[in-house]
């Protein structure tokens, strides 16, 4: 599969600070995921998260169930306002829906809050 890596997407998020919606095919292959992962308890990378993107369309990009938490963590570190993940312009399902559903919990943890 050809597509942007999560690290490439994080770079786009940082440098395109007027971006509000992003539509990309993502490479979530094991090799690409290994590059993007860092321990969940590690400090965030030195990026400036994008605060304007609220919707991400991943087209038909696959994501494996085992990578849901890691993908969500990268998205939380890259976008401070992301709330919706679409697949080809439609509501996400399956593992991408699991990623979307995890975002509020990770945002709360990032902000030092807990969701009850």
C-alpha positions, 0 to 999 in steps of 0.5 A: 500500500502506498500512502502517507506514514503517520510521521508524515501526517504529523509533519503536515499537521505541524507545518500546515497550521491553517488546515481544517480537514485532512484526507489521506491514505495512510500506510499503517504497515508494521514497518511504518507503525514501528517508525511512528510509535513511541512509549505511551508514557514518554513525553510527546515529541517536539511537534506543534500540534494542529489545533484546527483539524477536527476531521480526518478522512483515511479513505480506505487505509487499513489499521490493525486492531493491535495498532489502534492505541498507537495510531490514536496516540499519534493522532492525539499528539498531532491534532488537539481538536480531532473528533471525527475519523471518516472513511471515504467521506462516511462514518468510520467503522471497525478499527478506525471507529475504535481509534476515533472512540479512543481519542476522548480518553487519550485527550483527557489523559494528555490534559491530566483529566480522567473520563468517568 
